[in-house]
Amino acid sequence: MTSEAVTNAGPLLVLSKLNRLSLLAGLYARVIVPVPVYDEVVGAGRRRGHEDARTTELFLKQVGWAPEPCPDIPVELRDAPLDRGERAAIAIALKRGSPLLMDEEAGRTVARRYGVPVCGSLGVLVQAYRRGLVTEADLRLDFGEMCTRSDIWISPSLCNRVLERTLSVGLGSA
C-alpha cells in the first residue's frame, strides 16, 4: 500500500459512479482531497442532486479523510490554464512529494512539468487489478461501463487500449 496520494475531482467522480471508491483505501493509506476539490465534488454535486456526491461524502467520512486546505499556490502555477481544484491538487502534491490522481490532460501536463507522478481513474483501476483488489471480470465490467456511460468522460478508445494492454501483460507485471 502506498502511503498517500492527492486527488483531483475526476478520479473521485469516476470511482464513485462505478461504486469503486473503496479501491482508494486499498491502494493508499490516505488520499488527500483539497478543499476546492471537495467543494466541487461534494458541495456543488449535492446542490445539483448528483447521488455520487453523497456517496463520495459518506466514503470520505467513513475512512476519515477530511478535506485539506490549499497551501499557497506557487506563482508559476497561478497562471496555468487550470481550475481551482486542479491548482490546489498540484500544489499539495508538490508540497508533500505525493503522487497525483487526475484525469484532466491539461492538469496532468502541468503536474508532469513539475515532476509530479500522475495516475488517472484508469490507472487506479489497473493498479487495483495488479494488486489483486479486483478480478479480471470486475476490471472488464468497470472499463466497459466507463465506455458506455454518458456521465463518465473518458475516451472509450483509451479505455479499450488500456484494458487490452493491461490484460495482455497480466498480473505478473506491475
HELIX and SHEET records of a PDB file:
HELIX    1   1 ALA A    9  LYS A   17  1                                   9    
HELIX    2   2 SER A   22  LEU A   27  1                                   6    
HELIX    3   3 VAL A   35  TYR A   38  1                                   4    
HELIX    4   4 ASP A   39  ALA A   44  3                                   6    
HELIX    5   5 GLY A   45  ARG A   47  1                                   3    
HELIX    6   6 GLU A   51  VAL A   63  1                                  13    
HELIX    7   7 VAL A   75  ARG A   78  1                                   4    
HELIX    8   8 ARG A   84  ARG A   96  1                                  13    
HELIX    9   9 GLU A  105  ARG A  113  1                                   9    
HELIX   10  10 SER A  121  ARG A  130  1                                  10    
HELIX   11  11 GLU A  136  THR A  148  1                                  13    
HELIX   12  12 PRO A  156  VAL A  169  1                                  14    
SHEET    1   A 4 TYR A  28  ILE A  32  0                                        
SHEET    2   A 4 THR A   2  THR A   7  1                                        
SHEET    3   A 4 LEU A 100  LEU A 101  1                                        
SHEET    4   A 4 VAL A 118  CYS A 119  1                                        
END                                                                             
